[in-house]
């Protein structure tokens, strides 16, 4: 392979590639910041995070395997020419990196969010629900990281054993592309059902969705104008529609539901344990807030007094 492998790009394409790469990273930051600020991951569906990780990792495997020649070309061209050709890969790589950062923020602050329908249940029932949800989250997260490791290992072994031009590598790259489409179509579905079930927004970021939603429809418009196959733009269309649903849910539950129809949240009161009949007392203090368990050493990790003024809503 000679330096002829390098294809010069228009300045507009280069600027667009840089903007898309930076924009992708920026769009995830509100979610990362909100989890750390509120010190809780309550509100985020483990299945949603799992599908987000699968979508981003299979996308990265797909673009790397099918365009590995760009890495090979870097041996014969300048540093800047190399990075110009790798922009399309950088853009995709920004997704799994930022999803993993969300995991790094969410795991230390993991909290089970109790559905609104269970707020008046006994402590025993809520404890059983929390244990079940925690075990489910651990299983989903573990499976996600195992799959990530397998994808990375298998991709590396195939490249080393058969070379990037071999049919088996190319077919595996196309297979990864198929999983990308499946994951993209169903990516936000678990989060929609999770938010509907709990009727609480928690640390799900409205700003992240507001940034990403128009971008999905712009991708659809761009692909349609250039007569792309429907399989290329369909996942982005579905993702955009699901993000609109989530945005409406957040606005409704965070600003309407709890302030008008159900103005209460759970507060566990352990001050009189002998007279406790097993039920949980509730008191209105707002829907969203920063959790504070400093007043009780024995308080369960999932129930805290909410300080509305300290809570980051976006």
N, C-alpha and C positions, 0 to 999 in steps of 0.2 A: 504494500500500500504506500502510495506516495502522497506528497502534499496536495495532489489534485483531488484528494478526498474532501478537501475543504470547500464548502460552498458559501460564498459571501451572502450575508443577509442584508435586507434593506434596513436602514436606520429605524424606520417605523416599527418593524418587526422586533428589533432588538429592544427598543424602548418598551414596547408592549409586553415582551417577555419578562423584562425586569419588573415592570409594574405589576404584572400578574403574580410573579413570585413573591414580591413584597406584600401585595394585597392579600394573598393567601395566608401568609403568616400573620398579618395584622388582623384579619378577620377572626382568628382563633384567640387572640389575646384578651378580648373582653371576658370570654369564658374562663380562661386561666386566672385572670385577675380576680374575677368575682368569687371563685372557689376559695382562693387564698384570703381574700378580704373578709368573707363571711365565715371562714374556717369551718366549712361544711360542704360536702358534695351532695347533700340531700336535694332531691329534685331531678337529678340526672339518672336516666335509665341505664343500668349496666348493659342491657341488650343494645341500646343506641350507641354506647361507646364501643361495644364489641363490633358492631357493623361498620362504624366509622373507621375503626382500626383495620378491619378486613378490606374495606373499600380503598383506603389509602395504601395499604401494603401490597395488595394485588395490582393496584395501578402502578406502583413503583416497580414491581417485578415485571409487569407487562412492558413498560417503556424501556427499562434497562435491557431486557432480553432481546427485544425487537430492534433496539437502536444501540446495541453494544459497539457497533462500528464507530460511533462517535468517540468512544473512549479510546479505541485503537488509533483513530485518526490523530489524537492528541500527541502521539509520538513523533509526528512529522510536521506539526504546525506550531505557531507561537502560542504562548500562554493565553493571550487575549482572544485569539482565534478559537482556541480550544473551549474556553468558557462561553464564547458566543454560540458554539454548536451545542453546548450542554445546557443551555437555558431551558429547553423544553423538559429536560430531566430534573433540573433544579426546581422548576415549578411544581412538578409532581412530588418530589422529595420533601417539599415544604409541608405537605399534608400529613404523612405519618410522623414526622418529627414533632409537629404541633399537637397531634392527637396523643402521642406518648407524653408530651409535657402536661396535657390535661390529666392523663392517668397519674403522673407524678404528683400533681396537685391534689387529685381527688382521693387517692388511696390513703394518705395520712389523715384526711379529714372525712373519712367515710362515715355516713350516717344513714340509717334506714328511715325513710319518710313514711309515716303512718297515714293511710288513706283517711279522708275526711269522714267516711262512713263508719270508721272504727273508733272515732274519738271518744265515744261514750261506752266503749266496751270495757270489760274488766282488765286489770293489769295482766292477768295470766294469759288471756287471749292475745293481747298486744305483744307480750313477751314471746309467745309462740310464733306470731307473725314475723316479728323482727328476726328471730333465729332462722326461720325459713328463708326470709329474704336475704339475710347475710350469707347463708350457705350457698344460695343460688348465685349471688354476686361473685363469691369467691370462685365458684365453678366456672361461670361464664368468663371471668377475667383470666383464670388459669388457662382455659382452652384457647382464648385469644392469643396469649403470649406463646403458647406451644405452637400454634399455627404459624405465627410470625417467625419463630425459630425454624420451623420446618421449611417454610417458603424460602427463607434466606439460605439455609443449608443446601436445599435441593437445587436452587438456582445456581449457587456457586459450584456445586459438584457437576451439574450438567455443562456449565461453561468450561470447566477445566477438563472434563472427560471427552466432550464431543466438539467443542468450539462453537462460537456464536452463529456460524453459518449453517450448522447442521439442522436437519429437519426436526429432530426431537426438541432442540432448544426453541426453535421457532414455534412449534406446535404448543409447547408448554407456555410460551409467552402469550399465544392466542387463547389458551385455556384460562390463563390468569385474567385476560381481558373479559372473558365470559363471566367470571366470578365478579368482576368489577361492576358489570351491568346489573347482575342480580343483587349485589350488596347495595348499589346506588338506589335501586327502585324501592327497596325495603328499609333503607337506612334510618329514616325518621319515623317509621310506623311504630316501633316499640315506644319511642318517646311520647308520641301522641297519645297512645293508650295509657302509658304510665302517668302522664299529666292528668288525663281525664279520670283515671282511677283514684289518684291521691287528691286531686283538685287543689294542688299546691304547686307553686312554681319553684320554690326553693332557690337553688343556685344555677338554674338554667338561665343562660344569658340571652336577654332580648336583643341587645346590641349586636351580638354575633350573628343572630338570624337576620337582623335588618341589613347587615353588611353583605351576607352571603346570598340572600334571596334574590336581589336584583341581578347579581352576578350570574346566577344560574339561568335566568331568562335572557340575559345578554348573550350567553353562550348558545342558547337555543336559536336566537335570532341570527347570530353569526353563522351557525351551521346550516340553517335553513336557507339563508341567502346564498350560500355557496353550494347548495344542492347536495348536502351531505346525507348519507343514509340515515333513516329514522332511528336505527339502533344506536347511532352516535349521540343524538341529542335527546332521545327519550328519557334516559336516566336523569338528565339535568332538568327536564320539564317536570318529571314526577317529584324530584327533590325540591324544586321551587314551589310547587303546589303544597307539598307537605310542610314546608317552612312557613308558608302563609297560614296554614291551619295552626301551627305551633305559635306563631306570633299572635293570632287571635285568641288562643287559649291563655297565653301569658297575660295579655291585656285584660281578659275577662276575669281570670282567677285572682290576679294580683291587684286589680284596681276596681273591680265591681263585685264579684261574688262574695268575698269575705267582708267587704265594707257595707254591703247592703243586705244580702240574703243569709249569710252565715257568719256573723261577726264574733267568732270565738276561735281560740286555739287551745291546745292542751298545756296545762301546767300541772306537774306532779307535785303534790304536797305531802311530804313525809313527816311533817311536824307532829302529827298525832297518829302514830302508826297503830295504836291499840284500837282506836275508834274507826279506823279505815274499813269500809265495807267492801273493798275490792274494786270500786269504781274510781274514775278519774274526774276530778273537778276541773271545770273549764271557766275561763274568764276572758273577756274581750281585751286584747292588747294589739290587734292588727294582724295582718296576714303574714308579712315577711319581716325578717329581722335577723340580727346577729345573735347567735346562741351564747348563753352565758351560764356556766354551771359552777361558778365560783362560790355560790352560797351553800352548796351541799356536796360533801365529799362522797356521799353514798348515792347520789342521784344517778339514775341510769343515763348512759351516754347519749341516748336519743331524745331526751326531753330537757328543754332548757327554757328559761325565761327569755322572751324576745325583746330586744331593744330596737325599736323601729328606726330611731334616728341614726343608728350606726350601720344600718343595713344598706348594702349596695343593690339597687333594684335592677340595674341594667346588665 
